[in-house]
Amino acid sequence: MDTALEACGRRRGAVIGIGALAAGLLAAAGGVAVLRPEEETAAKPRAHAAARPATPSPTPPTAAVPPAAGDVDPDAMPEAAAYFRVKDPDGKVARHVVEVRRSGEFLRVYTDLDEEEENAEAAIALCEWAVEYLERYDGGDEPIVPIVFVHAKESDNGHVVLANKQSADDDCRV
């Protein structure tokens, strides 16, 4: 049990480190958030509004509020998506990523690619980068066999698998 908890702690530390690394790389690359006037107003209250005494309102304000600690999706892997953007500075492949999620021992990369794009260059690249990400940052001190699925956008067939790696011998091709 202690070994499992230690491994979990190492993974969590690695995930936090990757998130910080990705944020630093994005900042160094000049990534800035631009607020539209209506968002700026919601994000920055005016001085005269802040000076007025608060009156209770029946509905909560619409300004963006960070999620509470319990509201964070534990399966979401935004740091993996950030890793893909670092690997692909031109964005030709990483722009297809819609979401990256942990599903048990699997890493699932959901894309906007069509289901006919099985074994497409972009799908294979995303699979390989996901494997690299898991080996570098999710394995900790213990070697792991990364299991990755790259999915097409949802259709009548669900999220079709475009590329995957299920064992050390796989090459990401379906």
ZIHUMO-V424258 format. One record per run of one state. SS is the DSSP state (~ for helix, > for strand, _ for the rest). FROM is the first residue (numbers start at 1). TO is the last residue. If there is no record, write none. Layout:
BEGIN
SS & FROM & TO
SS & FROM & TO
END
This chain:
BEGIN
_ & 1 & 1
~ & 2 & 28
_ & 29 & 36
~ & 37 & 43
_ & 44 & 46
~ & 47 & 51
_ & 52 & 68
~ & 69 & 71
_ & 72 & 75
> & 76 & 76
_ & 77 & 77
~ & 78 & 87
_ & 88 & 93
~ & 94 & 96
> & 97 & 103
_ & 104 & 105
> & 106 & 111
_ & 112 & 120
~ & 121 & 138
_ & 139 & 146
> & 147 & 151
_ & 152 & 154
> & 155 & 155
_ & 156 & 157
> & 158 & 158
_ & 159 & 160
> & 161 & 165
_ & 166 & 174
END
